Amino acid sequence: AMHQSYMPVFLLLLAVSCALAKDAAKKETKETPAKPKLPQTLSRGWGDQLIWTQTYEEALFRSKHSNSPLMIIHHLDDCPHSQALKKVFAEHKDIQKLAEKFILLNLVYETTDKNLSPDGQYVPRILFVDPSLTVRADITGRYSNRLYAYEGSDVSLLYSNMQKALKLLKTEL
């Protein structure tokens, strides 16, 4: 049947991301002896040789004072989409090189700043903030229902969005 050929296109437009379980934090933590975790760097695997900021406030401060755009990655360790994106991001040489021009922050928790969740709290999502501390809501991924979501396969779009974030900066200042 002819009409079946439309199906894959439609599926592509549905963003694949992990909804944040609001009550996950409320889960009672039973006192189980945790396995000793290896100390985790601030990169959390998104690029160990890059310089990552520790908090949103620090990132905003550094962006403003260095006049560099800020790139914020929201992700979760138990989200397969976050893991897939992290893998291609960390292995993509051009992205890692370009990332050096940004103030970088990756978060496994939400901030109280509503500007960082213009269309909801989901992961993975990536937002760009310019040095005037404006969230660039105009730099979006390809999914109409989750504008700032990226799949592992969207890595070239993410790369061009990073270039766009840097370019906008040059033309506007």
N, C-alpha and C positions, 0 to 999 in steps of 0.2 A: 504494500500500500504506500502511496506517495507521502501521505501526511506524517509518516514515521520519521522522515528525515529531519523534521523540525525539532524533534525531541532533544538531541544532544546540545544544540545551540541554547535552548532554554535552560538546560541543566548548568551550562557554563556560567550563566548569569546569576546563579544562586551562590552567594558567597559561602565558602566553606570555612567556618571558623568555630571556635568553641565558645558557647555562651558561658558567661561566668555564673557559677552557682552561688547565689547570694548567701546561702546558709552554710556554705562549705566551711567558712571560718568558725561557725558556731559549733561544729562537730566536737563532741567531747573528746579530749585527748586522754586516752587511757595511758597510764604510766607504763609504757613498754620501753625496755632498754633500746634506745635507737642505735643503729649501726653507726660507728664513727664516720661522719661525712668528711670527705676531703675538703680542705678549705677552698671556698669558691671565690674566684676573682670577680670583680665588678662586671666583667664582660659576660659572665654566665654562658660563655661559649659562642658569643656573637662576633668575636674577633679579639683574641687574647692580646695582640700587639697594639690594639687601639687604646686610646685613653677614654675611659668611661667615667661619667660623673656618678656620684653616689645618690643624690636626691634631686627631686624636681627643682627645689629652690636653688640649689647650687648650680644646676644646669641653666636656669633662667639667668642667674647672676653672671655666669661665665659667657653665655651667649651675648648678653647685652654689652659686657665690658670688652669682649674680644671682637665684637661685631661679626660673629659667625652664626649661621643658622643652627638651630637645634633640631636633632632628629630623635624622636621618642618612640621606642618600640615596646608595646605592651604584649606580654606573652605569658604562658604558663608552662611549667615543666611537664604536666600531665596532659597537655593538649598536643595531639599528633600533628595538627596543622602548624602549631608554633614550632615544633621540633623540625618539621620538614623545611620550613622557611629558614630557621636558624642554620640548618646544615648548608643550604645553598648560599645563604648570605655569607657565612664564614668562609666558604670555599671559593667564592667569586672574587678573583683577584682585583678586577676593576672596581667593584663595589668597596672592597676593603681599602683600596687606594683612595677612592673618592671620599670615603667616610672620614678620613683624616682631616678633611676641611670642615667637618661639622663638630659641634659640641654634641656628645653622644650620651644617651640615657636609655637603659632598658629596664623595664619595671615588671615585676610579677605581682604587683598590687595596684589598685586604682588610687589616683590622687583625688583630692576633694575638688580639683579644678574642673568644672563642668565643660570648659572649653576643650578639654582633652577627650571628651566623649560626645562629640556633636551629634552622632547618630546611634549612641548606645555604647555599653561597655561589653566588648567582645574581644577575643584574642584569636590570632595575632592581629594587631592593628598598628599602623605606623603613621605618625603625624609629624609635620614639620612646623617649627615655630621660628619666626624671623627675629632679628635682634631688637626690633621694637616690641618684642614679646607678643606678637600677634600670631595666633594659630592659623596656618595656611589651610583653611578649609577647602581651598580651590585645588589643592594637590591631592588627587584621589586615585584609587586603584580602579579596577575594571568592574567591580560588582555594584550594581545600583542599590541593592538592599543593605550592603555594608560597605560604605564608601572607602574606608581606610584599611580594609582587609587585603592581604596579599597571600597568594598560594606560593608554594615553592616554584611552580611553573611561571609565576609572574615576575621572576627575578629581573628580566630585562626592562619591564615596565617600572619596577622599583628603581632600577639604575637611572632610567631617564627622568623619573620624578626627583631623584636626588640632584641630577644635573639642573633640572628646572628650579629647584629650591635655591641653588647657588646662583643661577642666572638671574632670577627675579631680584635677588639681593643686589647684584651689580647694577641693574637698570634702575632700581628704585632709590638708591642712596645717593 
